[in-house]
Amino acid sequence: MQWASTVAVEIAHLGTDGVLHGHSLTIEAWTDRRTCLDAWKARLSSVADEMAGHLERTIGARTFEDVGAFVLASLPECTRVIVRLPTRGHLVEVTR
């Protein structure tokens, strides 16, 4: 069995064109450990709060793959992270 929670986060990053881009992302984090979903979402929200803003400055990241890797590193029991950019229909999945 697996459990997941999703949070929204507002970020900005420098695109490959050197221009600052802002995005509304959703981050879905999965675990295979039995957990209280409210507590899991609170932990995920705390991680999302760390990265909100300009990614290069907040977590040293530039890509959505970096965002997923940051969540995995921040939540050791996390097995999978799905980062979505709903307005463009993009999705990145990062797993252990």
Legacy VTK file of the C-alpha trace (Angstrom):
# vtk DataFile Version 3.0
C-alpha trace
ASCII
DATASET POLYDATA
POINTS 96 float
0.000 0.000 0.000
1.162 3.536 -0.661
0.095 6.923 0.669
0.413 10.337 -0.973
-0.242 14.000 -0.333
-0.166 16.936 -2.706
0.732 20.578 -2.095
0.919 23.654 -4.302
4.013 25.860 -4.459
4.856 29.080 -6.277
8.387 29.123 -7.697
10.569 31.051 -10.087
13.629 29.844 -11.990
15.929 30.977 -14.735
14.987 29.342 -18.021
17.504 28.132 -20.564
16.944 31.491 -22.260
18.252 33.279 -19.144
14.833 34.799 -18.414
13.206 34.472 -14.989
10.035 32.358 -15.238
7.356 31.973 -12.552
5.266 28.818 -12.172
2.547 27.340 -10.001
3.526 23.735 -9.333
1.869 20.881 -7.531
4.110 18.429 -5.739
2.827 14.962 -4.903
4.917 12.890 -2.492
4.438 9.150 -1.978
5.518 6.825 0.818
5.108 3.112 1.358
5.192 3.525 5.138
1.890 3.607 6.982
1.406 7.213 7.967
-1.107 9.797 9.086
-1.891 11.686 5.876
-2.381 14.983 7.708
1.082 14.674 9.254
2.581 13.619 5.894
1.019 16.639 4.185
2.317 18.937 6.943
5.855 17.624 6.393
5.522 18.023 2.624
4.174 21.563 3.107
7.214 22.396 5.219
9.528 21.194 2.427
7.519 23.168 -0.155
7.828 26.292 2.014
11.622 25.920 1.900
11.668 26.003 -1.899
9.012 28.674 -2.529
10.382 31.647 -4.412
13.441 31.740 -6.654
14.668 28.124 -6.914
18.297 28.968 -7.582
18.342 30.990 -4.352
16.127 28.887 -2.069
17.360 25.339 -2.797
20.061 25.741 -5.428
17.875 24.131 -8.105
16.964 25.047 -11.651
14.745 22.265 -13.036
11.599 20.448 -12.001
13.708 17.293 -11.732
15.804 19.168 -9.145
12.601 19.974 -7.244
11.677 16.279 -7.106
15.187 15.326 -5.997
15.064 17.978 -3.252
11.791 16.546 -1.913
13.219 12.996 -1.959
16.311 14.169 -0.075
14.198 16.105 2.450
11.768 13.262 3.182
13.820 10.051 3.583
10.742 7.814 3.658
9.452 9.311 0.389
9.549 6.806 -2.483
8.242 8.869 -5.381
7.663 12.530 -6.179
5.513 13.851 -8.995
6.001 17.502 -9.895
3.256 18.932 -12.097
3.068 22.163 -14.037
-0.694 22.086 -14.665
-0.889 25.190 -16.841
1.392 23.574 -19.429
0.397 19.944 -18.923
3.920 18.929 -17.868
4.807 16.286 -15.302
8.116 15.032 -13.938
8.390 11.912 -11.785
11.417 11.260 -9.584
11.843 7.965 -7.730
14.376 6.326 -5.424
LINES 1 97
96 0 1 2 3 4 5 6 7 8 9 10 11 12 13 14 15 16 17 18 19 20 21 22 23 24 25 26 27 28 29 30 31 32 33 34 35 36 37 38 39 40 41 42 43 44 45 46 47 48 49 50 51 52 53 54 55 56 57 58 59 60 61 62 63 64 65 66 67 68 69 70 71 72 73 74 75 76 77 78 79 80 81 82 83 84 85 86 87 88 89 90 91 92 93 94 95
